[in-house]
Amino acid sequence: MEYSKYWSIADLGTNSLKSHEVCIYAAILFILAFILTKKLKKSNQDYEKTIILLGTGIIGLGAILGFVYLKFFIIDTTDQRIHKILNSKNVAIVEGTISNFKSIRPLSKRGIVTQESFTVDSVNFSYSDEVLGRFNRFSKTNNGVFKNGLPVRITYGKGKNEILMVEIKK
């Protein structure tokens, strides 16, 4: 059977935006603020323009130094760690069709959350969108993708049955 990847831990948001990119975006923002302040703000007796220029300049310079440090002096091993997790002996793969799919929406301290559970070849999986408050979750609960009878291959961590990758049959 041929499968296409639906979701993987390698697709998480923490893997898509690198820390050095955040620094360069911050540096650009503060340098633009510095230039705009320099050109557009009028000087007065209370040194407001000087304080703003000093603050934006220091933060912009700090962000540039952070970018240089993170980009050229720190080795990002995120991809290697993810592949190590996916290829470890504590990971198993199950193929089959989804059965016993359930989606419930109980009220919790954070409001209404969605909890979904299903079984693939006698392995039970469950997840909730409560932990991160629907931010960047693979579940995208109530999306209609996961349903009874859907042929899938799931890579999961043994023990807690943590879903690491979901592939759907083409």
Phi, psi and chi 1 to 4 in degrees:
 res  aa     phi    psi   chi1   chi2   chi3   chi4
   1 MET       -  144.3  -74.2 -171.1 -151.7      -
   2 GLU  -106.3  130.9 -167.2  171.2  -32.9      -
   3 TYR  -119.2  153.4  -68.4   90.2      -      -
   4 SER  -117.7  141.2   63.9      -      -      -
   5 LYS   -70.2  126.4 -177.6  171.6   65.0  166.8
   6 TYR   -95.0  -43.2  173.5   69.4      -      -
   7 TRP  -155.5  148.0  179.7   87.8      -      -
   8 SER  -149.3  155.8  170.7      -      -      -
   9 ILE   -63.2  -20.9   58.1  170.7      -      -
  10 ALA   -71.0  -14.7      -      -      -      -
  11 ASP   -92.9    2.8  -60.8  -24.1      -      -
  12 LEU   -62.6  155.2  -67.4  176.3      -      -
  13 GLY   -61.0  -30.7      -      -      -      -
  14 THR   -67.4  -17.8   53.9      -      -      -
  15 ASN   -97.5  -13.4 -164.0   30.1      -      -
  16 SER   -91.1  -27.7   62.8      -      -      -
  17 LEU  -117.4  113.0 -175.4   63.3      -      -
  18 LYS   -82.7  153.9  -53.5  -69.3 -175.0 -163.2
  19 SER   -63.9  -35.3   54.6      -      -      -
  20 HIS   -68.1  -28.8   67.1  -87.2      -      -
  21 GLU   -68.0  -38.3  -67.2  172.1  -12.5      -
  22 VAL   -60.8  -42.5  172.5      -      -      -
  23 CYS   -63.7  -41.7  -75.7      -      -      -
  24 ILE   -70.0  -36.2 -163.6   66.9      -      -
  25 TYR   -65.0  -42.4  -62.4  144.0      -      -
  26 ALA   -63.7  -41.4      -      -      -      -
  27 ALA   -61.6  -44.8      -      -      -      -
  28 ILE   -61.6  -44.3  -68.6  168.5      -      -
  29 LEU   -60.3  -47.1  176.9   73.2      -      -
  30 PHE   -73.8  -30.4  -79.5   98.2      -      -
  31 ILE   -68.6  -40.5  -70.9  169.7      -      -
  32 LEU   -62.7  -41.8  -74.9  173.9      -      -
  33 ALA   -62.7  -39.3      -      -      -      -
  34 PHE   -61.8  -48.6 -179.3   87.8      -      -
  35 ILE   -64.1  -45.2  -68.2  168.0      -      -
  36 LEU   -63.6  -40.2  -70.9  173.2      -      -
  37 THR   -64.2  -43.5  -56.8      -      -      -
  38 LYS   -61.1  -41.4 -177.8   93.5  169.4  146.9
  39 LYS   -84.7  -37.3  -69.7 -169.1 -178.3 -118.4
  40 LEU  -101.6  -28.8  -59.0  177.4      -      -
  41 LYS   -81.1  133.1 -179.4  110.5  174.5  105.8
  42 LYS   -85.5  143.7  -61.1 -150.5 -172.9  -95.6
  43 SER   -77.4  144.6 -128.1      -      -      -
  44 ASN  -142.0 -174.2   54.5   18.3      -      -
  45 GLN   -74.1  -20.7  -85.0   35.3    5.9      -
  46 ASP   -92.0   11.6   62.1   -1.8      -      -
  47 TYR    60.4   24.3  -57.8  105.5      -      -
  48 GLU   -61.9  -43.9 -177.3 -179.7   15.6      -
  49 LYS   -63.0  -41.9 -179.2  176.7 -179.2  178.1
  50 THR   -63.2  -42.7  -52.8      -      -      -
  51 ILE   -64.7  -43.7  -66.7  169.0      -      -
  52 ILE   -64.2  -43.5  -67.2  172.2      -      -
  53 LEU   -62.2  -43.3  -72.8  173.7      -      -
  54 LEU   -63.6  -45.5 -174.2   62.9      -      -
  55 GLY   -64.6  -49.2      -      -      -      -
  56 THR   -66.8  -34.4   56.2      -      -      -
  57 GLY   -66.3  -44.2      -      -      -      -
  58 ILE   -65.8  -45.0  -71.1  171.9      -      -
  59 ILE   -65.7  -42.0  -65.7  171.4      -      -
  60 GLY   -61.4  -44.5      -      -      -      -
  61 LEU   -64.3  -41.1 -178.0   62.4      -      -
  62 GLY   -61.9  -39.3      -      -      -      -
  63 ALA   -67.6  -37.7      -      -      -      -
  64 ILE   -64.7  -44.3  -71.2  171.3      -      -
  65 LEU   -63.3  -38.8  -67.8  173.8      -      -
  66 GLY   -62.5  -41.2      -      -      -      -
  67 PHE   -61.4  -49.1  168.3   76.0      -      -
  68 VAL   -60.1  -44.6  169.5      -      -      -
  69 TYR   -63.6  -49.4  176.9   70.8      -      -
  70 LEU   -69.9  -32.4  -68.5  170.3      -      -
  71 LYS   -79.9  -40.1  178.5   69.7  176.0  170.2
  72 PHE  -110.0  -14.2  -59.6  109.2      -      -
  73 PHE  -116.8  -12.3  -65.4  101.7      -      -
  74 ILE  -111.8  132.2  -62.2  -66.0      -      -
  75 ILE   -94.7  120.8  -61.4  170.0      -      -
  76 ASP   -84.1  115.7 -176.0   13.6      -      -
  77 THR  -108.2   20.5   60.2      -      -      -
  78 THR   -59.2  -48.0  -55.3      -      -      -
  79 ASP   -62.1  -41.3  -69.3  -27.6      -      -
  80 GLN   -64.6  -40.3  -68.9   87.2   -4.2      -
  81 ARG   -65.5  -39.3  -74.1 -175.8  -70.7  136.2
  82 ILE   -66.0  -44.6  -71.1  171.4      -      -
  83 HIS   -65.4  -34.6  -70.0  -63.4      -      -
  84 LYS   -64.5  -41.4 -175.6  177.1  178.9 -177.5
  85 ILE   -63.9  -47.3  -70.2  169.8      -      -
  86 LEU   -66.2  -25.2  -70.9  172.8      -      -
  87 ASN  -104.8   10.5  -64.8  -38.5      -      -
  88 SER   -78.3  167.8   76.4      -      -      -
  89 LYS   -78.3   -9.2   62.2 -177.4  175.5 -177.8
  90 ASN   -90.5   13.2  -66.0  -34.9      -      -
  91 VAL  -116.4  139.0  171.0      -      -      -
  92 ALA  -128.7  161.9      -      -      -      -
  93 ILE  -124.4  134.9  -63.3  174.6      -      -
  94 VAL  -126.0  137.1   63.7      -      -      -
  95 GLU  -120.6  143.2  -72.7 -174.0   46.8      -
  96 GLY   160.3 -164.0      -      -      -      -
  97 THR  -107.5  149.7   57.8      -      -      -
  98 ILE   -72.5  132.9  -69.0  178.1      -      -
  99 SER  -135.0  164.7   61.3      -      -      -
 100 ASN    54.7   36.6  -59.3  -35.5      -      -
 101 PHE   -69.8  128.4  179.9   79.4      -      -
 102 LYS  -134.3  138.6  -66.0  176.3 -169.6  156.5
 103 SER  -131.9  116.6 -179.0      -      -      -
 104 ILE  -123.4  155.1   58.9  171.8      -      -
 105 ARG  -128.8   75.2  -63.4 -177.0   55.1  128.5
 106 PRO   -78.4  159.7   28.7  -33.6      -      -
 107 LEU   -86.2  128.6 -174.7   60.6      -      -
 108 SER  -125.1 -173.7   76.3      -      -      -
 109 LYS   -61.3  -26.6  -67.0  177.7 -175.8  177.0
 110 ARG   -97.3   10.5  -65.7 -175.2 -175.8  177.1
 111 GLY   104.3 -155.6      -      -      -      -
 112 ILE   -82.5  127.2  -63.3  175.1      -      -
 113 VAL  -121.6  162.1  -63.5      -      -      -
 114 THR  -113.1  130.1  -57.4      -      -      -
 115 GLN  -117.7  127.2  -63.4  173.0  -15.8      -
 116 GLU  -121.2  146.5  -66.7 -177.9  -12.5      -
 117 SER  -145.6  153.1   62.6      -      -      -
 118 PHE  -162.0  170.5   58.0   87.4      -      -
 119 THR  -125.7  138.2  -55.8      -      -      -
 120 VAL  -129.8  115.7  176.1      -      -      -
 121 ASP    48.6   52.5 -165.5   27.7      -      -
 122 SER    67.1   12.5   74.9      -      -      -
 123 VAL  -105.7  123.5 -179.6      -      -      -
 124 ASN   -91.2  135.8  -63.1  -44.0      -      -
 125 PHE  -126.9  145.8  -62.4   99.3      -      -
 126 SER  -152.1  151.7   65.5      -      -      -
 127 TYR  -156.6  162.4   49.7   86.4      -      -
 128 SER  -138.9  151.9  170.0      -      -      -
 129 ASP   -93.1   11.4   60.5    2.3      -      -
 130 GLU   -74.0  -37.7 -179.1  177.5   25.6      -
 131 VAL   -56.9  -49.2  176.8      -      -      -
 132 LEU  -108.2   14.7  -64.3  175.2      -      -
 133 GLY    58.2   45.4      -      -      -      -
 134 ARG    67.8   15.4  -61.9  178.6 -169.7 -100.0
 135 PHE   -91.2  117.6  174.4   73.9      -      -
 136 ASN    54.7   43.7 -159.3   16.5      -      -
 137 ARG   -99.3  143.9  -64.6  -68.3  -65.1 -162.2
 138 PHE   -70.4  -25.5   93.1   90.8      -      -
 139 SER   -62.3  -37.6   62.2      -      -      -
 140 LYS    36.1   56.4  -63.0  177.5 -172.5  169.7
 141 THR   -51.1  150.0   50.2      -      -      -
 142 ASN    62.3   30.9  -67.2  -32.6      -      -
 143 ASN   -92.0   -7.6   64.1    2.8      -      -
 144 GLY    81.9    1.3      -      -      -      -
 145 VAL   -77.4  -51.5  173.1      -      -      -
 146 PHE   -82.1  127.5  -66.2  152.4      -      -
 147 LYS  -158.5  163.9   57.0 -172.2  173.1 -141.0
 148 ASN   -59.4  136.9  -74.8  -37.1      -      -
 149 GLY    89.7   -4.2      -      -      -      -
 150 LEU   -75.3  122.6 -179.8   69.0      -      -
 151 PRO   -76.6  124.4   16.4  -17.1      -      -
 152 VAL  -137.3  162.0  -66.3      -      -      -
 153 ARG  -126.9  122.4  176.6  169.6   52.1 -159.4
 154 ILE  -119.1  127.6  -62.5  179.2      -      -
 155 THR   -96.1  126.6  -55.5      -      -      -
 156 TYR  -142.0  157.4   65.2   98.3      -      -
 157 GLY   -82.0  129.8      -      -      -      -
 158 LYS   -65.9  156.6  -65.9  177.8 -174.2  174.2
 159 GLY    99.5  -77.3      -      -      -      -
 160 LYS   -97.3    0.8  -66.3 -177.2 -178.4  179.4
 161 ASN    54.6   46.6  -67.6   -5.4      -      -
 162 GLU   -75.6  123.2  -60.7  163.0  -33.3      -
 163 ILE   -72.7  122.7  -61.5  173.0      -      -
 164 LEU  -106.2  -30.6  -57.4  174.5      -      -
 165 MET  -157.4  139.4 -177.3  166.2   43.0      -
 166 VAL  -122.0  126.8  177.3      -      -      -
 167 GLU  -121.1  138.8  -61.4  168.9  -72.8      -
 168 ILE  -113.5  137.5  -61.4  175.0      -      -
 169 LYS   -62.1  135.6 -177.1 -179.9  174.5 -173.4
 170 LYS   -73.4      -  -71.1 -175.2  179.0 -177.8
